[in-house]
């Protein structure tokens, strides 16, 4: 698990764009605070927040943010499901990363209430890198009133 090594925000058409540099081949970055800031700056009190990762070897998910072993355990399980295999035919050699991204997914939708994200006590928003190190983008769009 890494902290942000690069961070910037710009807005276009109500969308906040965040740029992350993942530090390792596989990395989980807790982006809960940055997404909450985007919600707060949107002025939306009641609505939804969509977080989207426009990459085929990176993903976003909601999971526990209290125990740092949870990302390690999930990566362990994903590596069991989709290990690096010589039998993969994709020429870039990153098919396992594509499979992991397909399983986790490129986007999440969250409820916004009272101007804040509605998350459970232990939940956080995680950007997942499966083919790093790379510079990645995360888009956040908040809709509502």
N, C-alpha and C positions, 0 to 999 in steps of 0.2 A: 504494500500500500504506500502510495506516494502523496506528498502534498503538491499543490500546484506549483509548477516551475515557471509558468507564464500565464498571465491572465489579462484579458482586455475585454471591454464591453463596448459595443456600438449598437445603435438601434436603427432599424430600417423597417418601415411599415409595422411598427408595434412589436417587432421581434428583437429580442436581445441575442446577440451572437457572442459566444464565449470561446476563447481559443486556449487549448491546453496542450502542453508538451508532456506526454507520458514518458516516464523515466526508464521503463523496462519493457521487455518483450510482452509480459502480461502485467497489467497494472490496474488497480482500482483507485479512483480518486473520488473522495466525498465532495460532491458539489451542492449539497443541501443549502448551505449559506448563500452561495452565489445565486441559486435559483430563487430563494426567498427574497433576496435583494431585487431581482428582476420583477417579482410579483409586487413588492412594495412600491417600486418606482413606476409601475404601470398604473397605479391608482385604482385598480379593480378591487372591489370589496367582496363581491360574490361572483363566482364563475369557475372557470377551469384554466389549468396551466398545462400546456403541452411542451414536453422536452424531447427534442429530436436530434439524433446523431446521424449526419449524412455520410456515413462510411460503411463499408461492407466487412470490415474487420474490427469494429469497435461497436459498443452497445451502451445502453443505459438501463438501469434497473432500480427498484426500491427494495432495500433489505436492511438488516440490522446495522446500526451504526455505533453500538455500544461496545462490542467485543471485536477487537482487531483480528481475531482468529477466524471470524465468519468469512471475510473475503478470501482468506487463504484456503479455508475448507471448501468453499464453492469452486475456486480455481482448481483445487485438487480433484473434485468430483467432475468438473468439466473436462479436465485432462484425461480422466478415466473414460469418459464418454467419447471424446474426440482427441486422441493423442496424435502427435506427429507420426505420419505413416508414409513409408516409401511407396506404398501402393497408390497414393493420391496422384492424379494425373495433372492437376493444375500446375502450369509452368512456373508460377511465382514461388511455389513451395509453401504457401500459407493456407492451404485448404482447411487445416484444423481450426484456424482463426475464423474462417468463413462459417464453419459449422457452429462454433461457439456463439458467434454473433446471431446466427439464425435462431438458435435456441433461446438466447436472452432477449434479443429484439432491439430495434433501432429507436423506439420511442416509448414514452409513458404519458399518461394523462392523469392529472391530479386535481382534486377539488380545491378551490380557493374559497375560504369563508372568513369574514371579518378582516379581509385584506391579507390573510396569511394562508400558507399551505396547510391543508388538513392531512397530517401525518400521525401515525401511531407513535406511542411513547418511544419505541426503540427504532423507528424507521428513519432511514436517511436515503438520499438520492445518490446513486453511484454511477460515475462514468467508468466504463470497462474497456480497457485496451487489451487486445488479443494479438496484435502484430506490431509491437513497438520496437524501439522508440520512434514515435512519429508526432508531428504537430497535428492536432485534431480540432474540429469545431463542434460546438454544441449550440443548438438554437433553442430559445425559450420564447414561446408565445403565450400571452395571457389574454383570455377572452372573458367578457362579462360586463358587469356594471358596477 
